[in-house]
Amino acid sequence: MRTASDNFWFHGIPPLESGAALFGEHEADVAIIGGGFTGIAAAYFIKQRFPEKRVIVLESEFVGYGSSGRNSGGVTGLLGHSCLHMKKKLGIEKTTRLLQFTFQSVSLVEELIKKHDIDCDYERAGRLVIAEGERQVRHLEEQAKASEEVGAKTLWLEKEEARSRFGGVNVLAALYLPDEGVINPVKFLRGMKRAAESIGVEVYEHSRCTHIEPGPMMSLYTSLGSVRARDIVMATNAYSNPLGLLKYKVLPFYIYQITTEPLTQGQLDEFHCKGQQNVFVAKNLYWAARFTADNRLMFVECDTLFFYDIECDYSHRPSEYRSHYRLMIEKFPFLKGIKVTHQWGGRIGITLDFLPSVGRTGKHNNVYYSMGYNGNGLGFGQLAGKMLAALMAGENSELTNNMLINKPMLGIPSASATYLASHGLKFYYKTRDRLLEM
Ligand SMILES: Cc1cc2nc3c(=O)[nH]c(=O)nc-3n(C[C@H](O)[C@H](O)[C@H](O)COP(=O)(O)OP(=O)(O)OC[C@H]3O[C@@H](n4cnc5c(N)ncnc54)[C@H](O)[C@@H]3O)c2cc1C
């Protein structure tokens, strides 16, 4: 992404209301680095809990500049991987408990929208996972069984029913997850920023934190000012590495998406489109398609890329847009010639176990953090904000007593090791996907 205008979510909404930059020396109770879902939700819930505290957010560009403004707008309670994968890694009991907890993020998003009257095109559209071939059907059956075992609500759809919901390709069967939603993430985040500001949170934009000086009072420096705060919150997810704290715990992987002009009625009919359906194909490196509120198709190929130079930004990549377009037309030939109006990329923060970690660290125990969402941070980012506020309050509840709290993040020894490992892993997944297509 070069500018916000590359990104569909900034299309047709009022221009950026750029906030003030931090200027001069400040004292605060809590200083939060990062103005995405995590940072704004943390600010909101902390201020709500401690109205007397001065809570400041520092954002290097503008609120929504990072992944929170660039994602596909799927509101899910799932974490980085499928129920099947989680069940294999954690066992049935732990996965069940964890998902029961994380699925609260969907209702939390709904609650926040309602409470603050946020106009963000939200729809509880569910998630449709489709199988295009016989082997994918069997893979999907395994997914369905695992979902049932861990208590995730799903509905198995036979061919006719599946095709009536998504006619884009020759679907043989599908798994429907009803408890998920879709949203315009930028509208939602702006609504949350307004809600946080209305209770007294101060959000400073164009205020990159360049340096952190740890101590019982933490000092954060920007080019024009500084903040001394008792507690800080690291809400920088896939952008965390340059700051030094929690370095190389979360790896920036890149993912790209394209959005078409509004579809014609004929094209919508081909898709059997009803609302903002969110469709994924049952593969490891899947493609996904969702419809927007104004009937465009947003297409993502989840063939994430890791680049050796971890400090550089690779979120604008025309070769990726072209390959997305080719795949989209291969899948949906009736879209041939359609114009792509927006194309952009962003980072997802990957951890070695595909799970996030939320906690408190540092010599003075005053560095709070939440990161490593592995591509599922829209809903979870809100829950994380609530968890951080509960941790700060010393609360003893499921918000502070669950396996994600202070979960060690293994991190990586070096960028070259990650580069090799990511290519190895991708080769493995691609081979498995090819088998699923046979
Ligand atoms: C293409 C794409 C599709 C996705 N689709 C989905 C989806 O459908 N559903 C879903 O749940 N998740 C999805 N995700 C993931 C989701 O967007 C992220 O997990 C989530 O946005 C992370 O939120 P965050 O606030 O933690 O981080 P971010 O939104 O990345 O926010 C971090 C912020 O910190 C700022 N920052 C960084 N360094 C500094 C500094 N030194 N000083 C001040 N500010 C700093 C950055 O500018 C940025 O704004 C997707 C991601 C991408 C890229």
The ligand as an SDF file (V2000), in Angstrom:
LIG
                    3D

 53 58  0  0  0  0  0  0  0  0999 V2000
   -4.4670   -8.2780    4.0470 C   0  0  0  0  0  0  0  0  0  0  0  0
   -4.8560   -8.6330    5.4540 C   0  0  0  0  0  0  0  0  0  0  0  0
   -6.0710   -9.2800    5.6810 C   0  0  0  0  0  0  0  0  0  0  0  0
   -6.4620   -9.5740    6.9860 C   0  0  0  0  0  0  0  0  0  0  0  0
   -7.7120  -10.0770    7.1960 N   0  0  0  0  0  0  0  0  0  0  0  0
   -8.1660  -10.2280    8.4690 C   0  0  0  0  0  0  0  0  0  0  0  0
   -9.5100  -10.6040    8.7060 C   0  0  0  0  0  0  0  0  0  0  0  0
  -10.3170  -10.7550    7.7880 O   0  0  0  0  0  0  0  0  0  0  0  0
   -9.9030  -10.7890    9.9990 N   0  0  0  0  0  0  0  0  0  0  0  0
   -9.0530  -10.6080   11.0540 C   0  0  0  0  0  0  0  0  0  0  0  0
   -9.4440  -10.8280   12.2020 O   0  0  0  0  0  0  0  0  0  0  0  0
   -7.7710  -10.2040   10.8560 N   0  0  0  0  0  0  0  0  0  0  0  0
   -7.3180   -9.9900    9.5920 C   0  0  0  0  0  0  0  0  0  0  0  0
   -6.0510   -9.5450    9.3800 N   0  0  0  0  0  0  0  0  0  0  0  0
   -5.1790   -9.3250   10.5500 C   0  0  0  0  0  0  0  0  0  0  0  0
   -5.5420   -8.0780   11.3410 C   0  0  0  0  0  0  0  0  0  0  0  0
   -5.6920   -6.9940   10.4690 O   0  0  0  0  0  0  0  0  0  0  0  0
   -4.4680   -7.7960   12.3870 C   0  0  0  0  0  0  0  0  0  0  0  0
   -4.3170   -8.9310   13.1970 O   0  0  0  0  0  0  0  0  0  0  0  0
   -4.8210   -6.6200   13.2650 C   0  0  0  0  0  0  0  0  0  0  0  0
   -5.1290   -5.5120   12.4920 O   0  0  0  0  0  0  0  0  0  0  0  0
   -3.6760   -6.2790   14.1840 C   0  0  0  0  0  0  0  0  0  0  0  0
   -4.0530   -5.1230   14.8910 O   0  0  0  0  0  0  0  0  0  0  0  0
   -2.9930   -4.3630   15.7700 P   0  0  0  0  0  0  0  0  0  0  0  0
   -3.6400   -3.1550   16.3000 O   0  0  0  0  0  0  0  0  0  0  0  0
   -2.4050   -5.2790   16.7760 O   0  0  0  0  0  0  0  0  0  0  0  0
   -1.8060   -3.9730   14.7720 O   0  0  0  0  0  0  0  0  0  0  0  0
   -1.7910   -2.8750   13.6060 P   0  0  0  0  0  0  0  0  0  0  0  0
   -3.1210   -2.6210   13.0610 O   0  0  0  0  0  0  0  0  0  0  0  0
   -0.7260   -3.2890   12.6490 O   0  0  0  0  0  0  0  0  0  0  0  0
   -1.3760   -1.5740   14.3690 O   0  0  0  0  0  0  0  0  0  0  0  0
   -0.0660   -1.3020   14.7640 C   0  0  0  0  0  0  0  0  0  0  0  0
    0.1050    0.1840   14.6370 C   0  0  0  0  0  0  0  0  0  0  0  0
    1.3140    0.5510   15.2860 O   0  0  0  0  0  0  0  0  0  0  0  0
    1.8690    1.6340   14.5810 C   0  0  0  0  0  0  0  0  0  0  0  0
    3.2800    1.6950   14.9430 N   0  0  0  0  0  0  0  0  0  0  0  0
    4.2520    0.8100   14.6180 C   0  0  0  0  0  0  0  0  0  0  0  0
    5.4360    1.2120   15.1460 N   0  0  0  0  0  0  0  0  0  0  0  0
    5.1680    2.3530   15.8220 C   0  0  0  0  0  0  0  0  0  0  0  0
    6.0020    3.2360   16.5720 C   0  0  0  0  0  0  0  0  0  0  0  0
    7.2930    3.0220   16.7020 N   0  0  0  0  0  0  0  0  0  0  0  0
    5.4290    4.3420   17.1400 N   0  0  0  0  0  0  0  0  0  0  0  0
    4.0900    4.5930   17.0000 C   0  0  0  0  0  0  0  0  0  0  0  0
    3.2680    3.7760   16.2860 N   0  0  0  0  0  0  0  0  0  0  0  0
    3.8150    2.6630   15.7150 C   0  0  0  0  0  0  0  0  0  0  0  0
    1.6270    1.2740   13.1240 C   0  0  0  0  0  0  0  0  0  0  0  0
    1.6530    2.4130   12.2760 O   0  0  0  0  0  0  0  0  0  0  0  0
    0.2340    0.6380   13.1920 C   0  0  0  0  0  0  0  0  0  0  0  0
   -0.7910    1.5720   12.9020 O   0  0  0  0  0  0  0  0  0  0  0  0
   -5.5930   -9.2700    8.0970 C   0  0  0  0  0  0  0  0  0  0  0  0
   -4.3710   -8.6380    7.8500 C   0  0  0  0  0  0  0  0  0  0  0  0
   -4.0130   -8.3060    6.5500 C   0  0  0  0  0  0  0  0  0  0  0  0
   -2.7030   -7.5960    6.3410 C   0  0  0  0  0  0  0  0  0  0  0  0
  1  2  1  0
  2  3  1  0
  2 52  2  0
  3  4  2  0
  4  5  1  0
  4 50  1  0
  5  6  2  0
  6  7  1  0
  6 13  1  0
  7  8  2  0
  7  9  1  0
  9 10  1  0
 10 11  2  0
 10 12  1  0
 12 13  2  0
 13 14  1  0
 14 15  1  0
 14 50  1  0
 15 16  1  0
 16 17  1  0
 16 18  1  0
 18 19  1  0
 18 20  1  0
 20 21  1  0
 20 22  1  0
 22 23  1  0
 23 24  1  0
 24 25  2  0
 24 26  1  0
 24 27  1  0
 27 28  1  0
 28 29  2  0
 28 30  1  0
 28 31  1  0
 31 32  1  0
 32 33  1  0
 33 34  1  0
 33 48  1  0
 34 35  1  0
 35 36  1  0
 35 46  1  0
 36 37  1  0
 36 45  1  0
 37 38  2  0
 38 39  1  0
 39 40  1  0
 39 45  2  0
 40 41  1  0
 40 42  2  0
 42 43  1  0
 43 44  2  0
 44 45  1  0
 46 47  1  0
 46 48  1  0
 48 49  1  0
 50 51  2  0
 51 52  1  0
 52 53  1  0
M  END
$$$$
